[in-house]
Amino acid sequence: MRWRPRLLPADPPELLVYDEPTPCPYLSGRQARMPLRVPTRMLTHAEFGARLRSGDRRQGVLLYRTACPSCRACEPIRLDVEDFAPTRTQRRIYRRGLERFDVEIGPPELSPEKVALYNLHKTGRDLNPDGQDIDEQGYRAFLVDTCCDSLEIRYRHKGQLVGVAIVDRSDDALSAVYFYFDPTFEPWSPGVFSILKQVELCRSWGLRYLYLGLYIAECPSMAYKATYLPHERLLHGSWQRIEG
């Protein structure tokens, strides 16, 4: 029998729009299951906060949580900004970034400038194996459309857009969704700078946590998150503190 979407009980209810096994996007040779759900209305800060605490992530208007039948490699990870202590290297990167980058904060918006930078990032970092650039419609669906309170942090150098972070807000946290940047600025570690900027925003706005997405020890592009210490990971249904 063909799988069909169905309504799930939640607050608010959610429509389950996809729930099929797929090749794992993080670990080759493994099978993943990430049911995709759409809330029936925009989520409040408190409603979205409850979903973050349960391990949810967001992509466009969709929420998902890994439910792989034979793998537990993906571990949601967050920083308690009251306890987080950046390393000497991270502090140096942040100081350099403050001197080099101008920071703007606003709602996620579509622009040709951002689409071009996104495609430059994907190509320059070998993240575009099929060679297909994203168009404005795809960019809007991925990085502008949302089901919660989302914001956009823009980084400029001498007026030039060099990085964009998409971030969600809940009642007690920010959640890092996606970050892309001009690869020529990689020596300045803009990804590290962006995470530390979000930590500072959490502190200034009175938010306790910064969610960093999924930590995957076997995936280099996701394993770097363990360098932010101390942090917490969602393991066996509860958030556990990791010191190092």
Secondary structure, DSSP 8 states (H G I E B T S, - for coil): -----EEE--SS-EEEEE---EE-SSSTT-EE---EEEESS---HHHHHHHHHTT-EEETTEEE----TT----EEEEEETTT----HHHHHHHHHHHHH-EEEEE-----HHHHHHHHHHHHHTT--TT-----HHHHIIIII--SSEEEEEEEEETTEEEEEEEEEE-SSEEEEEEEEE-GGGGGG-HHHHHHHHHHHHHHHHT--EEEEEEE-TT-HHHHGGGGSSSEEEEETTEEEEE--
